Amino acid sequence: MCSLLLFFNINMNRFTFIFVVCLYALFLIYQAFNTITLEQQLVCASLLILSFGIPHGAIDHILFFKKRSMTKVRFYILYLGLIILFVLLWLRFPLASFLFFLILSAFHFGESQFVDAKLTLKSFNPLLFLFWGLALLATLMYYNIGELASITAYFQDTQDFAVVYNKDLFFYLFISTNFVTIILLLYFFINNQISKRRFSSELFLIALIHLTFFLFPFIIGFTLYFVVLHSIRVMNQEYLFLKSEDANFSLIDFLKLLLPYSLLSIFFTSILLALSHWGFLAISIPYLSIIIISVITLPHAIVMHIFYNK
């Protein structure tokens, strides 16, 4: 394996290495038990997302104030205002809100992937971020389109999304977004924006992501990407930035900063999901989960965009 990576000039960073180890461990688990039930998938995914997914956005306020000057009251009004506005949009235009959430997530995933590359082609950077993220989501959905269509059809309030999970549509999205992403990576390589090793490493990572989404169900595949290649990676970026601001800043200090808003988010999320489960909210848990994740993602993605570009 190491010889192969050296031959193709691939640099496997610590996050890709962890991803490969997790991928291999999951493969062994599947070999041993033949399958992992949906309940087991949901429990494991929930624990990992609560432990790493929510905390990676728990210090948005700190990062924002490091980059921009604004009163705390105005910041929280704007941050919470975006959440409330997106909730209202979900209630009025659910399908459009869902599509906007996918595009927003795609750009956010792509931006965090290349933040360390120091790209200078400003007019092309957003295209690379967007198409890298779109290729990721299109690949995830294309390989799991049957599973997603079944979940969507099962709950009444998610049936409007059935039009999105069209296999023919996603085939064209799958091919086109992956093709454009590779062309853009090649363009950045030719223009000396990324090294040969970085170019090879990105192609290797794309292949790994394809393998993961092809082998495993939607929940496992997405959780593995979101936790290891996105959330932990972003938390590392946040920690290194705060460490550069204060040489005495420790990992314990970082965890203390993450804790308050992580616990607050987990608390309110748990209450909303419990209310849905007990029938006090006339909305299914999958639909509610999408709304919660999306309305949190909107202000978080904006803050991280400011953080990455200032």
C-alpha positions in Angstrom: 0.0 0.0 0.0 2.8 2.4 1.0 4.8 1.6 -2.1 1.7 2.2 -4.3 1.1 5.6 -2.7 4.8 6.6 -3.2 4.7 5.4 -6.8 1.7 7.7 -7.6 3.2 10.5 -5.5 0.2 10.5 -3.1 0.4 12.3 0.3 -2.0 10.7 2.7 -2.6 13.2 5.5 -3.7 12.2 9.0 -7.4 12.6 8.2 -7.3 10.5 5.0 -5.3 7.9 7.0 -8.0 7.8 9.8 -10.6 7.6 7.0 -8.9 4.5 5.5 -8.5 2.8 8.9 -12.3 3.4 9.6 -13.1 2.1 6.1 -11.1 -1.1 6.7 -12.6 -1.6 10.2 -16.1 -1.2 8.8 -15.4 -3.7 6.0 -14.2 -6.2 8.7 -17.3 -5.7 10.7 -19.5 -6.3 7.6 -17.5 -9.4 6.9 -18.0 -10.7 10.4 -21.7 -9.9 10.9 -22.8 -9.8 7.2 -24.9 -6.7 7.9 -25.5 -3.7 10.2 -29.1 -3.0 11.1 -30.7 0.3 10.4 -31.1 0.8 14.2 -27.4 0.2 14.8 -26.5 2.6 12.0 -28.7 5.3 13.4 -27.3 4.9 16.9 -23.7 4.9 15.8 -24.2 7.8 13.4 -26.1 9.9 16.0 -23.3 9.4 18.6 -20.6 10.3 16.2 -22.4 13.4 14.9 -23.3 14.5 18.4 -19.6 14.0 19.5 -17.9 15.6 16.5 -20.4 17.1 14.0 -22.2 19.5 16.4 -18.9 20.6 18.2 -17.2 21.6 14.9 -19.6 24.6 14.7 -19.7 25.3 18.4 -17.2 28.2 18.4 -18.6 30.2 15.4 -19.0 33.2 17.6 -15.3 33.1 18.7 -14.0 32.7 15.1 -16.2 35.5 13.9 -15.0 38.0 16.5 -11.4 37.1 15.6 -12.1 38.2 12.0 -14.7 40.9 12.2 -15.6 43.7 14.5 -19.3 43.6 15.6 -21.2 43.9 18.9 -22.2 40.6 20.4 -25.9 41.5 20.4 -25.8 42.3 16.7 -24.0 39.0 15.9 -26.4 36.9 17.8 -29.4 38.7 16.3 -28.0 38.0 12.8 -27.0 34.4 13.6 -30.4 33.5 15.2 -32.2 35.6 12.6 -30.7 33.4 9.8 -31.9 30.3 11.6 -35.4 31.6 12.1 -35.6 32.9 8.4 -34.5 29.5 7.1 -37.1 27.7 9.3 -39.8 30.0 7.8 -38.5 29.2 4.3 -38.7 25.5 5.1 -42.4 25.9 6.2 -43.3 27.8 3.0 -41.0 26.3 0.4 -39.7 22.9 1.5 -38.4 21.6 -1.8 -36.6 24.9 -2.7 -35.2 25.0 0.9 -33.9 21.4 0.5 -32.2 22.2 -2.8 -30.7 25.3 -1.3 -29.4 23.3 1.6 -27.7 20.8 -0.7 -26.0 23.6 -2.7 -24.9 25.4 0.5 -23.5 22.2 2.0 -21.7 21.4 -1.3 -19.9 24.8 -1.3 -19.1 24.6 2.4 -17.6 21.1 2.1 -15.5 22.1 -0.9 -14.3 25.3 0.8 -13.1 23.5 3.9 -11.4 20.8 1.7 -9.1 23.4 0.0 -8.6 26.0 2.7 -5.0 25.0 3.1 -4.2 25.0 -0.6 -3.7 28.8 -0.8 -5.4 29.1 -4.1 -5.0 32.5 -5.9 -7.4 32.1 -8.9 -10.1 34.0 -7.2 -12.7 33.7 -10.0 -12.2 29.9 -10.2 -12.0 29.1 -6.5 -15.7 29.1 -5.9 -16.3 26.9 -8.9 -13.8 24.3 -7.5 -15.4 24.4 -4.0 -18.9 24.1 -5.4 -18.3 21.3 -7.9 -16.1 19.3 -5.4 -19.0 19.4 -2.9 -21.7 18.7 -5.6 -19.7 15.7 -6.8 -19.5 14.5 -3.3 -23.2 14.7 -2.7 -24.2 13.5 -6.1 -21.9 10.4 -5.6 -23.4 9.8 -2.2 -26.9 10.0 -3.5 -26.4 8.1 -6.8 -24.9 5.0 -5.1 -27.8 5.1 -2.5 -30.7 6.3 -4.6 -32.9 3.3 -3.9 -32.4 3.6 -0.1 -33.1 7.4 -0.2 -36.2 6.9 -2.4 -37.6 4.2 0.1 -37.1 6.5 3.1 -38.6 9.4 1.3 -41.7 7.4 0.3 -42.2 6.0 3.8 -42.9 9.3 5.5 -45.7 11.5 4.3 -43.9 14.8 4.9 -40.8 13.8 2.9 -42.7 12.5 -0.2 -42.3 15.9 -1.9 -38.6 15.1 -2.2 -39.3 12.1 -4.3 -38.9 14.2 -7.4 -35.3 14.8 -6.4 -34.3 11.2 -6.0 -34.6 10.3 -9.7 -32.0 7.8 -10.8 -31.7 9.1 -14.4 -31.3 12.7 -13.1 -28.6 11.6 -10.6 -26.8 9.6 -13.2 -26.2 12.8 -15.2 -25.4 14.8 -12.0 -23.0 12.0 -10.9 -21.1 12.0 -14.2 -21.1 15.7 -14.9 -20.1 16.9 -11.4 -17.3 14.4 -11.1 -16.1 15.2 -14.6 -16.1 19.0 -14.0 -14.3 18.5 -10.6 -11.5 16.5 -12.1 -11.2 19.1 -15.0 -11.0 21.9 -12.5 -8.4 20.1 -10.4 -6.4 19.6 -13.6 -6.8 23.3 -14.4 -5.5 24.3 -11.0 -2.6 21.9 -11.3 -1.6 23.2 -14.8 -1.7 26.8 -13.4 0.6 25.8 -10.5 -2.2 26.3 -7.9 -1.8 22.8 -6.5 1.3 20.5 -6.6 1.5 17.2 -8.4 1.3 15.5 -5.1 -1.8 17.4 -4.0 -3.4 16.7 -7.4 -2.7 13.0 -7.0 -3.9 13.0 -3.4 -7.2 14.7 -4.4 -7.8 12.0 -7.0 -7.0 9.3 -4.5 -9.4 10.8 -2.0 -12.2 11.0 -4.6 -11.6 7.4 -5.4 -11.8 6.5 -1.7 -15.0 8.5 -1.3 -16.5 6.6 -4.3 -15.5 3.3 -2.8 -17.0 4.2 0.6 -20.3 5.4 -0.8 -20.5 2.4 -3.1 -19.8 -0.2 -0.4 -21.8 1.1 2.5 -25.4 2.4 3.1 -26.2 6.1 3.0 -26.1 6.7 6.8 -22.7 5.0 7.3 -21.1 6.5 4.2 -22.2 10.1 5.0 -21.3 9.8 8.7 -17.8 8.5 7.9 -17.2 11.4 5.5 -18.9 14.1 7.7 -17.1 13.1 10.9 -13.6 12.2 9.7 -13.0 14.2 6.6 -15.0 17.3 7.5 -15.8 17.8 11.2 -12.5 16.6 12.7 -10.6 18.4 9.9 -12.4 21.7 10.6 -11.9 21.4 14.3 -8.2 20.9 13.6 -8.2 24.1 11.5 -9.9 26.0 14.3 -7.6 24.6 17.0 -4.4 25.5 15.0 -5.7 29.0 14.3 -6.4 29.7 18.0 -3.1 28.1 18.9 -1.4 30.6 16.5 -3.1 33.4 18.3 -2.0 32.2 21.7 1.1 29.9 22.2 -0.2 28.8 25.6 -3.6 27.7 24.1 -4.0 23.9 24.8 -6.2 21.1 23.6 -8.0 21.2 27.0 -8.7 25.0 26.5 -10.1 24.1 23.0 -12.4 21.5 24.4 -13.6 23.9 27.1 -14.6 26.4 24.4 -16.4 23.7 22.4 -18.4 22.4 25.3 -21.0 25.1 26.2 -22.7 25.5 22.8 -22.2 21.9 21.9 -24.2 20.9 25.0 -26.8 23.6 24.3 -27.3 22.4 20.7 -27.5 18.8 21.7 -30.1 19.7 24.4 -32.4 21.6 22.1 -32.0 19.1 19.3 -32.9 16.2 21.7 -36.0 18.0 22.9 -37.2 18.6 19.3 -36.6 15.0 18.2 -38.3 13.7 21.4 -41.3 15.9 20.7 -41.5 14.5 17.2 -41.1 10.9 18.5 -43.9 11.4 21.1 -46.2 13.0 18.5 -46.2 16.5 19.9 -44.8 17.8 16.7 -46.6 16.8 13.5 -43.4 16.2 11.6 -41.4 13.0 11.1 -37.9 12.6 12.6 -36.1 12.3 9.2 -37.8 15.6 8.0 -37.1 17.3 11.3 -33.5 16.2 11.3 -32.9 17.6 7.8 -34.5 21.0 8.9 -32.4 21.1 12.1 -29.1 20.3 10.3 -29.9 22.8 7.4 -30.8 25.8 9.6 -27.7 25.3 11.7 -25.6 24.9 8.6 -26.6 28.3 7.0 -25.1 30.7 9.6 -22.2 28.2 10.3 -21.2 28.1 6.6 -21.3 31.9 6.4 -19.1 32.3 9.5 -16.6 29.7 8.2 -16.5 31.5 4.8 -15.6 34.7 6.6 -13.1 32.8 8.7 -11.4 31.2 5.7 -11.3 34.5 3.7 -10.1 37.1 6.2 
